[in-house]
Amino acid sequence: MKEELIDVLNENGIKTGEVMPRREVHRLGLWHRAIVVAIINEKNEILIQQRSMTKEKNPGLWDISAAGHISCGQDSISAATREINEEVSVNLGFNVEVKEFRFMYSFRKQEVFAEDFIENQFYDFFILRQQGLNVESIKFQESELQDIRFVNITELNELRKTEKMVPRDEVYDVLSEYLFRM
């Protein structure tokens, strides 16, 4: 399997023109971009996923609906669609329009997981509202995930306190505020 190629960014989030394999980007701690998507059903419940125990980063922790790197030459919306289809197989079909994704904001985050695994990422956070979703209708990639479930914002905030969630306070806070206004 070929390793994903990533556009390298400068510290301001601008592409440098360099393209490198994901592992090398992390080894060198180079800036790059990723997406985070919260999928919300008509009951204002958020789809969360439990990461596989084989994942290099945050194994076994619960996470937002979909998250992942933006591949070389890809835009954020395309990456969001790809990650959703790869991880939770929510089939968006060909009639999905950009307007269905609500861009919330971008933020940058630096994390060191190991001497040779440094995350310097710019994240683009989106919300995708979908009608008629339930756990039974969603298939997930078992190499990526162990489980999925829907939670309301109170349950999500309770999970955050237990340290069983991937630390994404920036995302969870904005998501809480968004759902509070609904």
Number of C-alpha atoms within 10 A of each C-alpha: 3 5 9 13 18 24 24 22 20 12 15 9 16 13 15 12 9 10 16 16 17 19 16 15 22 22 15 14 19 19 26 27 26 21 24 25 26 25 23 22 17 11 12 17 22 25 24 22 24 22 26 20 15 13 13 10 14 18 16 19 19 25 24 22 24 23 21 18 23 25 20 18 9 12 13 20 19 13 19 25 20 17 22 22 18 17 22 23 16 18 13 13 9 6 6 11 10 10 8 12 20 15 16 14 12 16 13 17 12 12 11 12 13 11 10 14 18 20 20 21 23 21 23 22 24 24 19 17 17 15 9 8 18 12 13 8 10 14 16 20 14 12 12 18 22 18 18 21 16 21 17 15 18 11 12 21 16 12 15 18 9 8 11 15 23 18 14 13 12 14 21 17 11 14 18 15 11 12 14 10 6 6
